[in-house]
Amino acid sequence: MRKLLFTIICTCAMFESAVAQMPAQAQTMYQKGDYDNALTAYQKLLKAQPSNGVYALRYGVCLIRTGNPQDAINHLQLAIKKKVTGGQSFLAEAYNALYLFEDAVDMQETYITELEKRKKSTEEAEEKLDLYRKNLRMIKAVEDITVIDSVVVDKKHFLSAYKISPDAGNLSALDNSEYTIFQNELGNKVMYSEVQNDGKHSILVADKLEDKFGEGILLPSNINSGRNAAFPFQEADGITTYFAADGPESMGGYDIFVTRAGNDVNTYLHPENMGMPFNSPYNDYMYAIDEYTGIGWFASDRFQPEGKVCVYAFIPNSARVTIDYENTDKKELARLAQLKNIQATQKNQAAVKAAKERLAAMISESPEEVKHTISFVISDTKTYYEMSDFKSPQARQMFQSYQTMSKKHKELAKQLDNLRTKYATGSATEKKALRDTILTLENQVQQMETECLTLAKQIRNLELKS
């Protein structure tokens, strides 16, 4: 009996010791950023003390960090009720992760007010507020796209989900890492990223000299400076370049940007953020356009577990079309921006079906349409798919000029759409600065469109007479 009593006392003592040590162990894991294990620990602590504000806050933070911001909200609200320092800031972070940007802005402003009352520095909090405000502006201009498919894959092998035709170039892993190298369809140019002396990735380009590639040249500072830049892809025009970067112009993590080559060697226009739904408060990257199948691709780790990404295949718009912010339910708009339900984007089922058929044809290597090098309508009953289809040498030569002009028109139209979007969501000062540029560009786009139509008509007339 005495031995049994001694065993019970020892067991109770060990249990009490373990319970006493649990808060310290949970705190250590939390401070080290071991959020998976800290999550389990604080879940147990909260079960024992459900009204503990500190436990609620740290449990909520663990939920955010492990990809579950929705469940974090109630716990962070409890922490705020208990007046735990930092509760408002973390709740704003959870709202931001859920695309509730108005709520994120309001909560972060409340947090800054509290800091000011306590005479604490607001610099870091102001930076986050700027981010949330920027994200709020972006959700007012969500592009209306059609996603034809999505697949969740291992992050290390995400390129396996990209089904791009050789005519659009080649994507491969760089040194067995998650970073990529792009080689153009001619095989004479590569673009890739490397870590620089500042510890950040920068994009380089190298041209093929005889039988080997020359030394890589860094892209200019407006692409690389002060941030990580990687995952490049260039369209067949050799002008339009997409890449991913973090930094102050990003919504959070990597965002997808587009730039265009300038008139001088190795110069590029200021990169433009591609906006939603391509970008998110998470990591979004490796945007690629296959002009031959008419399908685009990009990858994102939004709402994905560690080590996984979702690769989306979509139909690129010829010109940016945005969802009507004022007349769209805000929860529905958030879902469209998040791409949580790709069926909701598939309003044109015929276009989805046709895109999937083109993709299947390319993959099976029996693509009658995919192998076409051009597509030019001569009449209601006749379309040319190869340069050799032209009977008139003069029309063939004029068509080459038409191709160049059409690509330039497309690029200017894209640039104009992006400027209009910035104007619609910009401040009075920003609108004033953009107004003249937009008017000039509108005239250029209209003039070039007229020239394209005139040239196309001349080409058709020459062919019909041949």
C-alpha positions as CSV (number, residue, x, y, z in Angstrom):
1,M,0.0,0.0,0.0
2,R,2.9,2.4,1.0
3,K,4.6,1.5,-2.4
4,L,1.4,2.2,-4.4
5,L,0.9,5.6,-2.6
6,F,4.5,6.5,-3.4
7,T,4.0,5.7,-7.1
8,I,0.9,7.8,-7.2
9,I,2.6,10.7,-5.6
10,C,5.6,10.4,-8.0
11,T,3.2,10.2,-11.0
12,C,1.3,13.3,-9.9
13,A,4.5,15.2,-9.3
14,M,5.8,14.3,-12.8
15,F,2.5,15.3,-14.4
16,E,2.4,18.6,-12.4
17,S,6.0,19.2,-13.5
18,A,5.2,18.5,-17.2
19,V,2.2,20.9,-17.0
20,A,4.3,23.6,-15.4
21,Q,6.9,23.2,-18.1
22,M,4.4,23.3,-21.0
23,P,4.0,27.2,-21.2
24,A,7.8,27.6,-21.3
25,Q,8.2,24.9,-24.0
26,A,5.4,26.4,-26.0
27,Q,6.9,29.9,-25.7
28,T,10.3,28.6,-26.8
29,M,8.8,26.9,-29.9
30,Y,6.9,30.0,-30.7
31,Q,9.9,32.3,-30.4
32,K,11.9,30.0,-32.6
33,G,9.3,30.0,-35.3
34,D,8.4,26.4,-34.9
35,Y,4.7,27.2,-35.4
36,D,3.5,23.6,-36.2
37,N,4.6,22.3,-32.8
38,A,3.7,25.6,-31.0
39,L,0.2,25.3,-32.5
40,T,-0.3,21.9,-30.8
41,A,1.1,23.2,-27.5
42,Y,-1.0,26.3,-27.3
43,Q,-4.1,24.4,-28.3
44,K,-3.6,22.3,-25.2
45,L,-2.9,25.3,-23.1
46,L,-6.0,27.1,-24.3
47,K,-8.1,24.0,-23.6
48,A,-7.0,24.3,-20.0
49,Q,-7.3,28.1,-19.8
50,P,-9.7,29.2,-22.6
51,S,-9.8,32.8,-21.4
52,N,-6.0,33.3,-21.4
53,G,-5.4,36.2,-23.8
54,V,-1.7,35.6,-24.4
55,Y,-2.3,31.9,-25.3
56,A,-5.2,33.0,-27.6
57,L,-2.9,35.5,-29.4
58,R,-0.1,33.0,-29.9
59,Y,-2.4,30.3,-31.0
60,G,-3.9,32.7,-33.5
61,V,-0.5,33.6,-34.8
62,C,0.4,29.9,-35.2
63,L,-2.8,29.4,-37.2
64,I,-1.9,32.3,-39.5
65,R,1.7,31.0,-40.0
66,T,0.5,27.5,-40.7
67,G,-2.0,28.6,-43.3
68,N,-5.3,28.8,-41.4
69,P,-6.0,32.6,-41.0
70,Q,-9.8,32.0,-40.9
71,D,-9.7,30.0,-37.6
72,A,-7.3,32.6,-36.2
73,I,-9.8,35.4,-36.1
74,N,-11.9,34.4,-33.0
75,H,-8.7,33.8,-31.0
76,L,-7.1,37.1,-32.0
77,Q,-10.4,38.9,-31.2
78,L,-10.2,37.3,-27.7
79,A,-6.6,38.5,-27.3
80,I,-7.7,42.1,-28.2
81,K,-10.6,41.9,-25.7
82,K,-8.0,40.9,-23.1
83,K,-5.9,43.9,-24.2
84,V,-2.9,41.7,-25.2
85,T,-0.3,43.8,-27.0
86,G,-0.1,43.2,-30.8
87,G,-3.6,41.7,-31.1
88,Q,-4.8,44.3,-33.6
89,S,-1.8,43.9,-35.8
90,F,-2.0,40.2,-36.0
91,L,-5.8,40.4,-36.6
92,A,-5.1,42.8,-39.5
93,E,-2.6,40.3,-40.9
94,A,-5.3,37.5,-40.8
95,Y,-7.8,39.8,-42.6
96,N,-5.2,40.6,-45.2
97,A,-4.5,36.9,-45.8
98,L,-8.3,36.4,-46.3
99,Y,-8.5,39.3,-48.8
100,L,-10.6,41.3,-46.3
101,F,-8.5,44.3,-47.0
102,E,-10.9,47.0,-45.8
103,D,-11.0,45.2,-42.4
104,A,-7.2,44.9,-42.5
105,V,-6.7,48.6,-43.0
106,D,-9.2,49.5,-40.3
107,M,-7.6,47.2,-37.8
108,Q,-4.1,48.3,-38.6
109,E,-5.1,51.9,-38.2
110,T,-6.5,51.0,-34.7
111,Y,-3.2,49.3,-33.8
112,I,-1.2,52.4,-34.9
113,T,-3.4,54.6,-32.8
114,E,-2.7,52.4,-29.8
115,L,1.0,52.6,-30.4
116,E,0.8,56.3,-30.6
117,K,-1.0,56.5,-27.3
118,R,1.8,54.4,-25.7
119,K,4.4,56.6,-27.5
120,K,5.8,53.6,-29.3
121,S,7.4,53.6,-32.8
122,T,4.9,53.1,-35.6
123,E,7.3,52.8,-38.5
124,E,6.9,49.0,-39.0
125,A,3.1,49.2,-38.5
126,E,2.9,52.1,-41.0
127,E,4.7,49.9,-43.6
128,K,2.1,47.1,-43.1
129,L,-0.7,49.7,-43.3
130,D,0.7,50.8,-46.7
131,L,0.7,47.2,-47.9
132,Y,-2.9,46.7,-46.8
133,R,-4.0,49.9,-48.5
134,K,-2.2,48.9,-51.7
135,N,-3.9,45.5,-51.6
136,L,-7.2,47.2,-51.1
137,R,-6.6,49.3,-54.3
138,M,-5.6,46.2,-56.2
139,I,-8.8,44.3,-55.4
140,K,-10.8,47.1,-57.0
141,A,-9.2,46.1,-60.3
142,V,-9.3,42.3,-60.4
143,E,-8.8,41.0,-63.9
144,D,-11.6,38.9,-65.3
145,I,-9.9,35.7,-66.5
146,T,-10.9,32.2,-67.5
147,V,-9.0,29.4,-65.6
148,I,-9.3,26.2,-67.5
149,D,-7.5,23.9,-64.9
150,S,-5.5,23.9,-61.7
151,V,-3.3,21.2,-60.1
152,V,-1.5,21.0,-56.8
153,V,2.0,19.7,-57.0
154,D,5.2,19.5,-55.1
155,K,7.0,22.8,-55.1
156,K,10.3,21.2,-56.0
157,H,8.9,19.8,-59.2
158,F,6.2,22.4,-60.1
159,L,7.4,22.7,-63.7
160,S,6.1,19.3,-64.4
161,A,2.6,20.8,-64.5
162,Y,3.5,23.3,-67.3
163,K,2.6,22.0,-70.7
164,I,4.2,24.6,-73.0
165,S,4.8,24.0,-76.7
166,P,8.5,24.1,-77.9
167,D,7.6,27.1,-80.1
168,A,7.0,29.1,-77.0
169,G,10.4,28.3,-75.5
170,N,11.6,26.0,-72.8
171,L,11.4,26.0,-69.0
172,S,13.7,23.9,-66.8
173,A,14.9,23.8,-63.2
174,L,18.0,25.7,-62.4
175,D,20.6,23.5,-60.7
176,N,18.0,21.1,-59.3
177,S,16.4,23.9,-57.3
178,E,12.9,25.5,-57.4
179,Y,14.3,28.4,-59.5
180,T,14.0,28.2,-63.2
181,I,15.8,28.9,-66.4
182,F,14.0,30.1,-69.6
183,Q,15.4,29.4,-73.1
184,N,13.7,31.1,-76.1
185,E,12.3,29.1,-79.0
186,L,15.4,29.8,-81.1
187,G,17.7,28.4,-78.5
188,N,20.0,31.4,-78.7
189,K,19.0,33.2,-75.4
190,V,18.6,32.1,-71.8
191,M,17.2,34.0,-68.8
192,Y,17.8,32.8,-65.2
193,S,18.4,34.1,-61.7
194,E,21.5,34.0,-59.4
195,V,22.2,35.0,-55.8
196,Q,24.2,38.3,-55.7
197,N,26.5,39.7,-53.1
198,D,23.6,41.2,-51.2
199,G,22.1,37.7,-50.8
200,K,19.2,38.4,-53.1
201,H,18.3,36.7,-56.4
202,S,18.7,38.8,-59.6
203,I,17.8,38.0,-63.2
204,L,20.5,37.6,-65.8
205,V,20.4,37.1,-69.6
206,A,22.9,35.3,-71.8
207,D,23.2,35.0,-75.5
208,K,24.6,32.1,-77.4
209,L,27.9,32.7,-79.1
210,E,28.8,30.1,-81.7
211,D,28.2,26.8,-79.8
212,K,28.0,28.0,-76.2
213,F,26.3,30.7,-74.1
214,G,28.3,33.8,-73.1
215,E,28.5,35.3,-69.7
216,G,25.3,36.3,-68.1
217,I,24.5,40.0,-68.0
218,L,22.3,41.4,-65.2
219,L,19.1,43.0,-66.2
220,P,18.9,46.7,-65.2
221,S,18.3,48.0,-61.7
222,N,14.6,48.7,-62.3
223,I,14.1,44.9,-62.3
224,N,16.8,43.7,-59.9
225,S,17.7,46.4,-57.4
226,G,16.7,46.0,-53.8
227,R,14.6,42.9,-54.0
228,N,14.6,39.2,-55.1
229,A,13.8,38.8,-58.8
230,A,13.5,35.4,-60.4
231,F,11.4,33.1,-62.6
232,P,11.8,35.0,-66.0
233,F,9.8,34.2,-69.2
234,Q,9.9,36.1,-72.4
235,E,7.2,36.1,-75.2
236,A,8.2,35.2,-78.7
237,D,8.3,38.9,-79.6
238,G,11.5,39.2,-77.6
239,I,10.1,42.3,-76.0
240,T,7.5,41.3,-73.4
241,T,9.1,39.8,-70.3
242,Y,7.5,38.4,-67.2
243,F,9.2,37.7,-63.9
244,A,8.5,37.4,-60.1
245,A,9.8,39.7,-57.4
246,D,9.2,40.6,-53.8
247,G,9.8,44.0,-52.3
248,P,7.7,47.1,-51.7
249,E,5.7,46.8,-55.0
250,S,4.6,43.3,-54.1
251,M,1.3,42.3,-52.3
252,G,3.4,40.0,-50.1
253,G,6.1,37.4,-51.0
254,Y,6.7,37.0,-54.7
255,D,4.4,38.9,-57.1
256,I,4.3,38.6,-60.9
257,F,5.4,41.6,-62.9
258,V,5.6,42.4,-66.6
259,T,8.1,44.7,-68.4
260,R,9.0,45.4,-72.0
261,A,12.3,45.9,-73.7
262,G,13.3,49.5,-74.4
263,N,14.8,50.9,-77.5
264,D,18.4,50.8,-76.1
265,V,20.3,47.6,-75.5
266,N,19.5,45.9,-72.2
267,T,17.0,48.5,-71.2
268,Y,13.5,47.7,-69.9
269,L,10.4,49.8,-69.1
270,H,9.4,50.1,-65.4
271,P,7.9,46.8,-64.4
272,E,4.1,46.7,-63.7
273,N,2.5,44.5,-61.1
274,M,0.1,42.1,-62.9
275,G,-2.4,42.5,-60.1
276,M,-5.1,40.1,-59.0
277,P,-6.0,37.3,-59.5
278,F,-2.5,36.5,-60.6
279,N,-1.0,38.0,-57.4
280,S,-2.0,37.5,-53.8
281,P,-0.6,38.1,-50.3
282,Y,1.3,34.8,-50.8
283,N,4.0,33.8,-53.3
284,D,3.0,33.9,-57.0
285,Y,5.5,33.3,-59.8
286,M,6.5,31.6,-63.1
287,Y,4.0,33.3,-65.3
288,A,4.3,32.0,-68.9
289,I,2.3,32.6,-72.0
290,D,2.1,30.0,-74.8
291,E,1.0,32.1,-77.8
292,Y,0.7,29.0,-79.9
293,T,-1.9,27.2,-77.8
294,G,-3.4,30.4,-76.4
295,I,-2.9,29.2,-72.8
296,G,-1.1,30.9,-69.9
297,W,0.4,29.4,-66.7
298,F,1.4,30.6,-63.3
299,A,2.1,29.0,-59.9
300,S,1.0,30.1,-56.4
301,D,1.4,28.8,-52.9
302,R,-1.8,30.6,-51.7
303,F,-3.7,28.5,-49.2
304,Q,-1.4,25.5,-49.8
305,P,0.5,23.4,-47.2
306,E,4.2,23.7,-46.9
307,G,6.1,22.3,-49.9
308,K,3.1,22.5,-52.2
309,V,2.0,24.9,-54.9
310,C,-1.0,25.2,-57.2
311,V,-0.3,25.6,-60.9
312,Y,-3.1,27.4,-62.8
313,A,-3.7,27.2,-66.6
314,F,-5.8,30.1,-68.0
315,I,-6.8,31.8,-71.2
316,P,-4.9,35.1,-71.5
317,N,-7.0,38.2,-72.4
318,S,-6.0,40.1,-75.5
319,A,-6.7,43.3,-73.4
320,R,-7.2,43.6,-69.7
321,V,-10.8,43.3,-68.6
322,T,-11.6,44.0,-64.9
323,I,-14.4,42.8,-62.8
324,D,-17.0,45.5,-61.9
325,Y,-16.0,46.3,-58.3
326,E,-18.9,48.5,-57.5
327,N,-21.6,46.0,-58.6
328,T,-20.0,42.8,-57.4
329,D,-20.6,41.3,-54.0
330,K,-17.4,41.8,-52.0
331,K,-17.2,38.2,-50.8
332,E,-17.7,36.9,-54.4
333,L,-15.0,39.3,-55.6
334,A,-12.7,38.0,-52.9
335,R,-13.4,34.4,-54.0
336,L,-12.7,35.3,-57.7
337,A,-9.5,37.1,-56.7
338,Q,-8.4,34.1,-54.6
339,L,-9.2,31.6,-57.4
340,K,-10.7,29.3,-54.8
341,N,-13.3,28.1,-57.3
342,I,-12.0,28.0,-60.8
343,Q,-15.5,26.9,-62.2
344,A,-16.7,30.4,-61.2
345,T,-14.3,31.9,-63.8
346,Q,-15.5,29.6,-66.6
347,K,-18.4,31.7,-67.9
348,N,-17.6,30.8,-71.5
349,Q,-17.7,27.0,-71.6
350,A,-17.0,26.9,-75.4
351,A,-13.8,28.8,-74.9
352,V,-12.7,26.4,-72.1
353,K,-13.5,23.4,-74.2
354,A,-11.5,24.8,-77.2
355,A,-8.5,25.7,-75.0
356,K,-8.5,22.2,-73.4
357,E,-8.6,20.7,-76.9
358,R,-5.7,22.8,-78.1
359,L,-3.7,21.8,-75.0
360,A,-4.5,18.1,-75.5
361,A,-3.6,18.3,-79.2
362,M,-0.2,19.9,-78.3
363,I,0.5,17.3,-75.6
364,S,-0.4,14.4,-77.9
365,E,1.8,15.9,-80.7
366,S,-1.1,15.7,-83.2
367,P,-1.9,19.4,-83.3
368,E,-3.2,20.5,-86.6
369,E,-3.8,24.0,-85.2
370,V,-0.9,24.2,-82.8
371,K,1.6,23.6,-85.6
372,H,0.3,26.6,-87.6
373,T,2.8,29.4,-87.6
374,I,0.3,32.1,-88.5
375,S,-3.5,32.6,-88.7
376,F,-4.7,35.2,-91.1
377,V,-8.3,35.4,-92.4
378,I,-8.4,36.2,-96.2
379,S,-12.1,35.7,-96.7
380,D,-15.1,34.0,-95.1
381,T,-14.0,30.7,-96.6
382,K,-10.2,31.0,-96.6
383,T,-7.6,31.3,-93.8
384,Y,-3.8,31.2,-94.2
385,Y,-1.9,29.2,-91.6
386,E,1.6,29.2,-93.2
387,M,3.7,32.0,-94.9
388,S,3.9,29.7,-97.9
389,D,0.1,30.1,-98.3
390,F,0.6,33.6,-99.7
391,K,0.5,33.6,-103.5
392,S,1.6,37.3,-103.8
393,P,5.2,38.0,-102.8
394,Q,4.2,41.6,-102.1
395,A,1.4,40.4,-99.8
396,R,3.8,38.0,-98.0
397,Q,6.2,40.9,-97.4
398,M,3.4,43.2,-96.3
399,F,2.2,40.5,-93.9
400,Q,5.5,40.5,-92.1
401,S,5.1,44.2,-91.5
402,Y,1.6,43.6,-90.4
403,Q,2.8,41.0,-87.8
404,T,5.3,43.5,-86.3
405,M,2.7,46.2,-86.2
406,S,0.1,44.0,-84.6
407,K,2.5,42.9,-81.8
408,K,3.4,46.6,-81.2
409,H,-0.3,47.5,-81.1
410,K,-1.0,44.7,-78.6
411,E,1.8,45.9,-76.3
412,L,0.7,49.5,-76.4
413,A,-2.9,48.4,-75.7
414,K,-1.7,46.4,-72.7
415,Q,0.3,49.4,-71.5
416,L,-2.7,51.7,-71.9
417,D,-5.0,49.3,-70.0
418,N,-2.6,49.1,-67.1
419,L,-2.3,52.9,-67.0
420,R,-6.1,53.3,-67.0
421,T,-6.3,50.9,-64.1
422,K,-3.7,52.9,-62.2
423,Y,-5.6,56.1,-63.0
424,A,-8.9,54.6,-61.8
425,T,-7.5,53.7,-58.4
426,G,-4.9,56.5,-58.0
427,S,-4.8,59.6,-56.0
428,A,-5.5,63.1,-57.5
429,T,-1.8,63.7,-57.8
430,E,-1.2,60.3,-59.5
431,K,-4.1,61.0,-61.9
432,K,-2.7,64.3,-62.9
433,A,0.7,62.8,-63.6
434,L,-0.9,60.0,-65.7
435,R,-3.5,62.0,-67.7
436,D,-1.2,63.3,-70.5
437,T,0.5,60.0,-70.9
438,I,-2.8,58.2,-71.2
439,L,-4.1,60.7,-73.8
440,T,-0.9,60.4,-75.9
441,L,-1.0,56.6,-75.7
442,E,-4.7,56.5,-76.6
443,N,-3.9,58.4,-79.8
444,Q,-1.0,56.1,-80.6
445,V,-3.2,52.9,-80.0
446,Q,-6.0,54.3,-82.2
447,Q,-3.7,55.3,-85.0
448,M,-1.9,52.0,-85.0
449,E,-5.2,50.1,-84.9
450,T,-6.3,52.0,-88.0
451,E,-3.0,51.3,-89.7
452,C,-3.3,47.6,-88.9
453,L,-6.8,47.4,-90.4
454,T,-5.7,49.3,-93.5
455,L,-2.7,47.1,-94.0
456,A,-4.7,43.9,-93.5
457,K,-7.2,45.1,-96.0
458,Q,-4.5,45.7,-98.6
459,I,-3.0,42.3,-98.0
460,R,-6.4,40.6,-98.5
461,N,-7.0,42.5,-101.7
462,L,-3.6,41.5,-103.1
463,E,-4.3,37.9,-102.3
464,L,-7.8,37.8,-103.7
465,K,-6.5,39.3,-107.0
466,S,-3.6,36.7,-107.2
